[in-house]
């Protein structure tokens, strides 16, 4: 709020200067006429505008899609729930009929009325992922090649796009409408008049924008590592219709899958789950040699399986994969920390809850290895993007029989994990997906020369080495970010359940 008058005055002064020579911002694009480009944007061999201030319309210059409905639907679903999102979807024909400005006002009211201002974080935790996927490569290049001050003007409320533009695209200032707040809650009304009137040039018409290439991940100025929310699909009107039509079937499928876990023997329940859309792929690195080595690891102690963490079902899919490699004569337990009690109750395998006390956890895992095999996810939390968080090194001190496991998981509609939402709903949303697919890659057992007990390596060297092996198998990138970093960014806490 404090920065709004300054931004507004800056916008008005800039508009007066620009209106003397043109009434639109033009971008030089390949194949366009030089006479129609009154503002030569840097690129395609043009001179770099180092000392110029660039003002552009975000929706017209950056985004490939002209519809703002998916972003408001995300706000309604993630911040207000499925009922609010359904109301917004029912109003979609009216929104299209009344025109752009009235349509935005209706969507803002439905999405924001009654939402707490303090707890609203969708613009930081959810929307950047979907907005980045909608950014065109051409528009991004045009904006990023300008080294001067960059001002973005948007038709959406500023709270929805401020983080995306400033943190991920390095925009200096964002001009957008503010939302009225009463007693700490949004009223669903916007302050002031709509002054976001900088329009996209005619050379960037909708037909041409449809041919824009998607912005590749490697070009992001800031990598997108963490994001939250339940929806895995982009909620266009058609996709939203399908989602709400699917929900009754999804609830039924949830009950069927849960019943298979409880009523059938473990092996048979996994078999039937494959027929309900929960499929998987097993890859064994090293072939028959690695398989024979796994079968021999049965004397005295169990095997410590170290894997990355994608969803709640990682240990379950691993147990299915191991049953195909070697007879399950030893029990397999999974180490957990932030798993909800509901998830622990319905888990079809033994779970061992960590305390985050190093000595207690060490003794607990060592005792479990005497009874059977143990699977541990040293990341401590799930990560949806192709990155690996820093591995906690405690596992490296417990055993020298370490087998790295690379897991990748894909869902079709709902994410089964959350940082800022209700964690007891994680298994509900995961089992409601029409289809899921898990890829399990069993890597070769870690040589004794790369362990603490047999090779004299430090626990940090072992942890980093295992992280690198799994990242290479998945074609992911290693990071030094921790579980605490994720929860502080997405939820503002340390993630203790």
Residue pairs with C-beta under 8 A, 6 or more apart in sequence:
1 178
3 173
4 178
7 151
7 173
7 174
7 175
8 175
8 195
10 151
10 173
11 55
11 151
11 153
11 175
11 195
14 53
14 55
14 151
18 25
18 55
21 38
22 38
22 39
24 198
24 199
24 201
24 202
25 39
25 54
25 55
25 56
25 57
25 61
25 198
25 199
25 201
26 36
26 37
26 38
26 39
26 41
26 201
26 203
27 37
27 39
27 41
27 56
27 61
27 139
27 142
27 201
27 203
27 204
28 37
28 39
28 40
28 41
28 43
28 44
28 46
29 44
29 138
29 142
29 203
29 204
30 44
32 203
36 202
36 203
37 203
40 46
40 47
40 49
41 49
41 54
41 142
41 145
41 146
42 48
42 49
42 145
42 146
43 141
43 142
43 145
48 145
48 146
48 147
49 146
49 147
49 148
50 147
50 148
51 148
52 146
52 148
53 148
53 149
53 150
53 151
54 143
54 146
54 148
54 149
54 150
54 151
55 150
55 151
55 152
55 153
55 198
56 62
56 143
56 150
56 151
56 152
56 153
56 198
57 152
57 153
57 154
57 196
57 198
57 199
57 200
58 152
58 153
58 154
58 161
58 165
59 66
59 68
59 154
59 155
59 156
59 200
60 198
60 199
60 200
60 201
60 204
61 139
61 142
61 143
61 200
61 204
62 135
62 136
62 139
62 140
62 143
62 169
63 131
63 134
63 135
63 136
63 139
64 134
64 135
64 136
64 139
64 209
64 210
64 212
64 214
65 134
66 206
66 209
67 236
67 237
68 104
68 107
68 155
68 156
69 92
69 95
69 107
69 235
69 236
69 237
70 130
70 234
70 235
70 236
71 127
71 130
71 131
71 156
71 160
72 88
72 107
72 108
72 110
72 111
73 85
73 88
73 89
73 235
73 240
74 122
74 126
74 127
74 130
74 229
74 231
74 235
75 111
75 112
75 122
75 127
75 160
76 84
76 85
76 87
76 88
76 110
76 111
77 84
77 85
77 230
77 231
77 235
78 122
78 126
78 228
78 229
78 230
78 231
79 111
79 112
79 115
79 120
79 122
80 111
80 114
80 115
82 247
84 110
84 111
85 235
85 240
86 244
87 110
88 107
88 110
88 111
89 237
89 240
89 241
89 244
91 106
91 110
92 237
94 106
95 103
95 106
95 107
96 103
98 106
100 155
101 194
104 155
104 156
105 190
108 157
108 179
108 188
108 189
108 190
109 188
109 189
110 188
111 188
112 157
112 179
112 186
112 187
112 188
113 186
113 187
113 188
114 185
114 186
114 188
115 185
115 186
116 184
116 185
116 186
117 179
117 181
117 184
117 185
117 186
118 184
120 159
120 186
121 228
121 420
121 490
121 491
121 492
122 160
122 229
123 159
123 160
123 161
123 162
123 163
123 164
124 163
125 226
125 227
125 228
125 229
125 419
125 420
125 489
125 490
126 227
126 228
126 229
127 160
127 161
127 163
127 164
128 163
128 164
128 167
128 168
128 224
128 227
129 224
129 227
130 234
131 161
131 164
131 168
132 164
132 168
132 215
132 220
132 224
133 214
133 215
133 234
135 169
135 214
135 215
136 209
136 212
136 213
136 214
136 215
137 212
137 213
137 214
137 215
137 216
137 219
138 212
138 213
139 204
139 212
140 169
140 215
140 219
143 150
143 169
143 171
144 169
144 170
144 221
149 172
149 173
150 170
150 171
150 172
150 173
151 171
151 172
151 173
151 174
151 175
152 161
152 165
152 169
152 171
152 173
152 174
152 175
153 174
153 175
153 176
153 196
153 197
153 198
154 161
154 165
154 174
154 175
154 176
154 196
155 176
155 194
155 196
156 176
157 176
157 177
157 178
157 179
157 190
158 174
158 175
158 176
158 177
158 178
159 178
159 179
160 176
161 174
161 176
162 174
162 176
165 171
165 174
166 172
166 174
167 222
168 220
168 221
168 222
168 224
169 221
170 221
170 222
175 195
175 196
176 196
177 190
177 191
177 192
177 194
177 195
177 196
178 190
178 191
178 192
179 186
179 187
179 188
179 189
179 190
179 191
180 186
180 187
180 189
180 190
180 191
181 187
217 223
217 224
223 387
223 477
224 385
225 383
225 385
225 387
225 479
225 481
226 383
226 385
226 419
226 486
226 489
226 490
227 384
227 385
227 490
228 418
228 419
228 420
228 421
228 490
228 491
229 415
229 418
229 421
230 414
230 415
230 418
230 421
230 429
231 243
231 413
231 414
231 415
232 411
232 412
232 413
232 414
232 415
233 239
233 243
233 412
233 413
235 243
243 413
246 413
246 434
247 432
250 413
250 432
250 433
250 434
251 432
253 276
253 277
253 431
253 432
253 434
254 428
254 431
254 432
256 276
257 273
257 276
257 278
257 431
258 346
258 431
260 269
260 272
260 273
260 276
261 269
261 346
261 348
262 346
263 269
264 272
266 348
266 349
267 323
269 348
270 316
270 320
274 280
277 433
277 434
277 435
277 436
278 313
278 435
278 436
278 438
279 435
279 436
279 437
279 438
280 317
280 320
280 321
280 437
280 438
280 439
280 440
281 437
281 438
281 439
281 440
282 321
282 324
282 325
282 440
282 442
283 439
283 440
283 441
283 442
284 290
284 291
284 325
284 441
284 442
285 441
285 442
285 443
285 444
285 473
286 293
286 443
286 444
290 442
290 443
290 444
290 445
291 325
291 326
293 444
293 445
294 303
294 322
294 325
294 326
294 403
294 442
294 445
295 325
295 326
297 303
297 401
297 403
297 445
298 329
298 330
301 369
301 370
301 399
301 401
302 330
302 368
302 369
302 370
302 371
302 372
302 373
302 374
302 401
303 373
303 374
303 399
303 401
303 403
304 369
304 373
304 374
304 376
304 395
304 398
304 399
304 401
304 402
304 403
305 318
305 322
305 373
305 374
305 375
305 376
305 403
305 405
306 375
306 376
306 377
306 378
306 391
306 395
306 402
306 403
306 404
306 405
306 466
306 470
307 314
307 318
307 375
307 376
307 377
307 404
307 405
307 406
307 407
307 470
308 377
308 379
308 383
308 388
308 405
308 406
308 407
308 470
308 474
308 476
309 377
309 379
309 380
309 381
309 382
309 383
309 407
310 382
310 383
310 384
310 407
310 408
310 409
310 438
311 382
311 409
311 411
311 416
311 417
311 430
311 438
312 339
312 343
312 416
312 417
312 426
312 427
312 430
313 409
313 416
313 430
313 436
313 438
314 375
314 377
314 407
314 409
314 438
315 332
315 334
315 349
315 375
316 347
316 348
316 349
317 407
317 438
317 440
318 332
318 375
318 405
318 407
318 440
319 328
319 332
319 349
319 375
321 440
321 442
322 328
322 332
322 373
322 442
325 442
330 371
330 372
330 373
331 350
331 371
331 372
331 373
332 349
332 350
332 372
332 373
332 374
332 375
333 349
333 350
333 351
333 352
333 368
333 371
333 372
333 373
333 374
333 375
334 347
334 349
334 350
334 351
334 352
334 374
334 375
334 376
335 351
335 352
335 354
335 365
335 374
335 375
335 376
335 377
336 344
336 351
336 352
336 353
336 354
337 353
337 354
337 356
337 380
337 497
338 380
338 381
338 423
338 495
338 496
338 497
339 347
339 351
339 353
339 423
339 497
340 423
340 424
340 426
340 497
341 424
342 424
342 427
343 423
343 424
343 426
343 427
344 351
344 353
346 427
352 364
352 365
352 368
352 374
354 361
354 364
355 361
355 364
358 394
361 394
362 394
362 397
362 398
365 374
365 376
365 394
365 395
365 398
366 398
368 374
369 398
369 399
375 405
376 395
378 391
378 392
378 393
378 394
378 395
378 463
378 466
378 467
379 388
379 389
379 390
379 391
379 392
379 483
380 389
380 392
380 482
380 483
381 389
381 419
381 483
381 486
381 487
381 495
382 417
383 389
383 486
384 415
384 417
386 474
386 475
386 476
386 477
387 476
387 477
387 478
387 479
387 481
388 467
388 470
388 471
388 474
388 476
388 477
388 478
388 479
389 479
389 481
389 482
389 483
389 485
389 486
390 467
390 479
390 480
390 481
390 482
391 463
391 464
391 466
391 467
392 463
393 459
393 460
393 462
393 463
394 459
395 402
395 463
396 402
396 451
396 452
396 457
396 459
396 460
396 462
396 463
396 466
397 452
397 459
399 453
400 446
400 448
400 451
400 452
400 453
400 454
401 445
402 445
402 446
402 451
402 462
402 466
403 442
403 443
403 444
403 445
403 446
404 443
404 446
404 466
404 469
404 470
404 473
405 440
405 441
405 442
405 443
405 470
406 440
406 441
406 443
406 469
406 470
406 473
406 474
407 438
407 439
407 440
407 441
408 438
408 439
408 474
409 436
409 437
409 438
409 439
410 436
410 437
410 438
411 430
411 433
411 435
411 436
412 433
412 434
412 435
412 436
413 432
413 433
413 434
414 429
414 430
414 432
414 433
415 429
415 430
416 426
416 427
416 429
416 430
416 431
416 433
417 426
418 425
418 426
419 486
419 487
419 490
419 491
419 495
420 490
420 491
423 497
430 436
441 473
441 474
443 469
443 470
443 473
446 462
446 465
446 466
447 455
448 454
448 455
449 455
450 457
450 461
450 462
450 465
451 457
451 462
452 458
452 459
452 462
457 465
464 478
467 478
468 478
470 476
471 477
471 478
483 495
484 494
484 495
486 495
487 493
487 494
487 495
488 494
